[in-house]
């Protein structure tokens, strides 16, 4: 019996996904395969209709596209089998295609932040990961603990934990390792933790996943288990074994599934480790200061791409932000242009250059020996506290008058490479200017804000 909290007011907490392993029977797996295929066809048809209308200069409403690819298609001989699957899943596929087109146009018009998105891609039956989504009228959690899916039946679920609330939607997923999962969207109430008088600066790294410096003067190192590196030898062997198999054969598919299982083990181990370490960071600190890294730009460096991806910086920072939102703590982002590794956290002297292989260096101004990672964490902590002080100050809100907060972006000539400077080989070094973010005057202000 699954305990589901019902009757609570939605919107009072945060939405989370609760994922469980499901075990469909052979007949149910066959039916799920039909649903996957029909949703894929409807998604591709919706993209095709939208593309043809766009090229012809015709503007079609979302309702008209849905009518053409679902309602009207069911009456034809070529698409009559669409009536065999839940219509809710087909409608959600049309919504996904509409969102894909909207993200594409918003990305190129400037409404959507981040890198430019390409044209929506057609789904293929050769993709080993398939999924479809159902809203409340397409599924139900039975009292016997089984998940009822429309036109599929009651599916057995491995309940590893109880649902905190009534789910609003469910996504049925088939992973490349041929396992099935049900991902529920539930409303989780906020659970604020006791307030602690401590802040921390987090510097992400490769040798160590993160180096943390807090306001108590303590240093904490989070080790990087390198989950992918531990399995790399086995994966290479399986890839060589797969290349020897004949394409389309059953043995090649078996080896492909072994590779998918190995990758799944790495991903799950990394995710579990990140959750545990992020929760420890949230519990011990009220405010966490992190760098706003451009990881997509950093993995362009082919020498560090595998190590950065194996560390999972983006996932770790995202989990920290999610847990901070749930437990009532704060995550403060610091500009990626902050030269945290090259700036002495004691006297705020900045070096002209600091090669990546140098892990300890001596400050030429105060002669203090600085550890690269710990020094960067201390500078991030100081800069984050200074920015919070500027943002909370009354004069800091008036940017038009030029009073208040310090500049947070470099000159326009610097903005051609929006990545962390320590992770790339700098071919062109920009000149030092008086308006630079890392000027000694600004660093002195940061120091005053830290110790004031």
N, C-alpha and C positions, 0 to 999 in steps of 0.2 A: 504494500500500500504506500503510495507516494503522498507525502504531506505537502499540500499546496495551499498557500495562504490566499484566500479569496475575500472579496469584499473590501479591500484596502483602496485608498484613493491613489490613483496613478499620477505621476508627475512630481511626487514628493522626494524621489531619490534619483538614481542614475540607472540607465539601461545597460545591462550586461548580457553577455552570451554564456549560456551554460550548455556545454557539449557532452553528449553521452554516446556510448557505443550501442548500436542496435544490431539485432541478429534476425534479419528476415529469412523466411523459408525459401526454398527453391522457387516456388510459384511466386512468392512476393518479390524475389530478386528479379524475376522475369518481368513482372509488372512494373517494378521501379525502373528497369531498363527502358520500357516503353515510355514512361513519363519523362525520363531524361532525354530520350530522342525527340519526343513531341515538343518539349520546351526548347530544345536546341533548334528545331525546324522553325518554330514560331519566332524565336529571337532573330534568326537569320532572315526570315521573310520580312519582319518589321524593319530591320536595317536596310534591306533591299528596297522596300517600298519608300522609306524615307529618303534614301539616296536618289532614287529615280525622280521623286517629286522635287528634291532640291535641285537636281541638274536641269529639270524642265521648268524651273521657276514657279512651281506650284506649292502653295502652303497648305499642308494637310493638318487637320487637328488630330490630337491624340486619340480621340474617340473614333475618327474615321479610319485611322491606321489599325486600331484594334478590331473594328468591324470587318475590315478587309482580310486580315491575316487569321482571324479566329471565326467569327460568325459566318462570314461569307465563304471562307475556305472549307468549313465543315460540310457545306452543301455540294461541294465538288467531289468527283470521284478520286482525284489525286490526293485530297486531304481529308477524306471521310473518316480515317482512323483517328483524327483528333478528338472525336467524341468518346473515345475509349478511356481517356485520361481525365483527371480533375481539371475543370475549367479555371479554377483558382490559380493553379500553377501556370497555365498559359497566359492569364492576365498579368501575372507577376513578371513573366518573361518579356511581355510587351513593355511593361514599366521599366525593366532593366535596359531595354534598347533605347527607350526615350531618355533615360538618364545618361546613357553613354553618349548620345548625340548632344545632349545639353552640356555635359562636361567638356566635350570637344569644342563647341562653339564658345562657351564661357572661358575656356583656356586661351583661345586665340583672340578674344575681345578684351581680355584683361580682367574679367569678373572673377575668374578662378585663379588663385595664387599658385605658385609652384611652376614646375617645368611645363613646357608645352606638350599637350597630348596629341597623339596621332589619331587617324580615323578609327572608328570602332571596328574591331576585328570580328570576323565571322567565327562562330563556334564550329568545332569539328568533332565528328564521332571518334576520331583517333586520339582526342584528348583523354588522358587517363583519369582526369578528375572531372566528375560530373556532379551537378547539383540542381535542385529546384526548391522554390520557396512557397510556403503555404501560409495564409492568414488564418484567423480564428475559425472561419466557417469551412476550412478544409482539413482540420485535424482536431483531435481531442485526446486528452490524457485520461484514460479510463481509471476506474477505481481499483482494478486489479493490477495496476502498474504498467499496462501496455499502452502503446501509442497507436491510436487509430488514425490512419491516413485514408483520405477519401479515395475510393475505388481500388485501394490496395489491401486494406484490412488492418487487423490489430497486429502490431509488430512488437516483438519482445525488446525491452530496453534494459541495459545494464545501468541501474541507478547507482552511481557512485556517491551522490549527495542529493538532498532534497531540493526541489525548486523553491526559491524564496517567495514567489508570487505566481499568479496565473500568467502563462506565456502569451504574448501577443502575436507571435509568429514562430515558425519553425522552418529550418532549412535542412533538407535531407541531402547528405553528401556521400559520394562514393570516392574514396581516396585512391591513389594509384596502387596501393597495396591491396586493393579489392576489399577493404573493410568499409562498413557503412556507419555513418554517424548522424545524429540528430542534434542540431544546434538551435536551442531555444533562446528567444529574446525575452528577458524578464526585467521587471522593475525592482532594483535592489535599493532598499532604504539606506540613507547615509548613516554611518556609525562613527561619529567623531571620537578620536582618541584624546586622552588627557593632554593638555597643553604643556609643552616642554620649552624651556628657555635656552634653546640651542639652534644655531643655524650651521649649515654645512655647504661647502663648495665641492663639486664633483668634477674630476678631470678623467675623461675616458681614455683608455689606452689599450695596447695590444699585449704587452708583457703581463700587465695586470688589467683586469676588466675596468676597474675604476680605482682612483686614489681620492680619498675623502679627507678634507681638512675642516675641522669644526671650530666654533668660537671658543671652545674650552682649550684649544691648543693641542688637541689630540689628532693623531693620524690613523686612518683606517684604510687598509688595502683589501680590495676585493679581488681574489685570484681569478684568473681566466682559465677555465678547465680545458679550453680548445677542443670542444666536442668533435668537430669535424676532423681535426688533425689526428685524433685517436682512431677514427674509423677510416682514414684515407687509404691506408694500405689495403684493407678489405674491399673498399669500393673500387679501387683500381683493378684488383683481381677480378671482381665481378664484371666490370666494364670490358675487360679483355675477353672474359668468357662470353659475354653477350655478343661481341664483335665476331666471334667464331661461329655463332649460331646462324642458321639460315633465316632470312627475313620472312616473317609470317608463320614460322613454325611454332609448335607448342613449347619446345625447349627454350626458344628465345623469349617467349612470354613468361616462362617460369623464372628465367634469369632477370628479366625486367622487374618482376615482382620482388625478387630478392633485393635488387638495388633500391626499389621504392621503400621496402621495409627498413633497410639500413638508413636511408635518408630520414625516414619518419622517426627512427630512434634518436638520431642526432637532434632533430628539431624539437622533439618532446623533452629530451634531457636539457637542452638549452633553455627552453621555455620554463621548465620547472625551476631551474637554477636562478633564472632572472626573477621569477616571482618571489622566491625566498629571500634573495638579497635585496630586492626593492622594498619588500615589507619591512625588513630590518632597518633600512635607511629611513623609511617613513616613520617608524616608531621612535627612533632615536633623535630625530630632528624635526623642528617645527617648520622651517623654511629650507628648501634645497635649491641651491644655485647651480645651474648646468649651462654648458655652452650650446649655442644654437648652431650645431654643426650641419654642413651640407654633405651628408653621407653619399648622396648620388654623385657628387663631384669628386669625392675622395676615392671611391672605388674605381674611378677612371684610371687611377695609377695601378697598372697591372702588377707591380711588385708588391703592393700591399692589399690588393683587392680581396684575395682569399682570406687573409688574416683579419681584415676589418669585417668581412661578412661573417666569418666564424665567431667573432666576438659578439656580434649582434647589438651594436650600440643603439641603433634606432629602436629596436624592440625593447631594450632595457630602459631607455629614457621614456618611451611611451608607457610602459608599465608603471614607472615611478609617477608619471603625471596622472594616470588613471587611479592609482591607489591614493595619491594625495587628494584628489577630488572626492574620493569616497570617504576618507578618514578625516577630512577637514584640515589638511595641511596645505602648504603653498609651494609651488615650483616656480622659481624665478629664472628666466632665460637671460643669458649674457651674450652680447654680440660676438659673432664668430671672428670678428676682426681684432678682438682683444689679444695682444701678444702675451699670453699668459706664461708661456714657457721661457720667453726671453727677458722677462721683467723680474727684477729682484723684489721679493715680497717684503724685504726689510727696509731698504732705502729707496726703492722704486726706480732704480737705474735700469735702463733698457739697453740690451746689447744690439749691435747692428745685425748680427746673424748668429745662429746657433744650430749647427748641423744636427740631423736627427740621431746620429749615432752617439752624440754626447749626452750621457745620462746624468752626470754631475758636473757642475761648473762653479767657479769661484767668481764672485762679484768683484769687478775691478774697483768699485767705489767703496764698499764697506768691507771687502775681503771675506765675506761670509760664504761658506760652502753650501750651495743649494742643490737639493735633489730635484731633478727636472719635473717629475710628476707631482711631488708634494708642493713644490713652489707654484706650479700652475694651479693647483687646487686652492692654495691660499690667495692667489691673485683673483681667481674667479669668485671666491667668497667675498673678498673686499670690493670688487667691482659690482657684484650683485647687491650687496648691502648699500653701496653708494647710489645705485640706480633706484632702489626701493626708497631711499631717503629723498631723492630728488622727486620721484613720482608722488610721494605722499605730502611733500611740502607745497604750500599754497602758491608760492612764486614759481614752482616747477611746472605748474599747469599752464602758465601763460607763456607759450612759445613765441607768440607774435611780438612780444616786447623784448625778447632776447634774454630775459632773466630766467633764473632757475637752473634746470637740469643741464648736465654736460652733454656734448654731442655724442651720439651713439653710432654714427656711421662715418666711414672714411671719405675722403674726397672722391668725386665722381671718377677720376682717372684710375682709382684703385679697384673699381668694382668689376673688373673683367674676369676675375677668378674668385668665385664665392665659395671657397673651400678653406679648410683649416690649413694654415701655412706650414705647420710642422710636417704634414703628410705629403707634400709635393716638393719637387725640385723647382725652386724659384729661378726662372730664367731672367726675368726683368725685375729689378728691385725698384720700387717707387721712391722718389725723393722724400726726405724728411721735411715736413712742413710744420709751420706753427699751429695750424688748425688740425693737425693729426690727432686722432683719438688717443694715441698712446704717448702724447707729449708729456713731458715731465710735470708741467703745471697741472694737467688733468690727474696724473697719478698722485700728485701731492693732495689734491682734493679727495681722491679716493682714500688715501691714507688717513686723512682727517676724518672722513666719514666712518672709517673702520674703528679708529681708536677714540673718536670724539664722544 
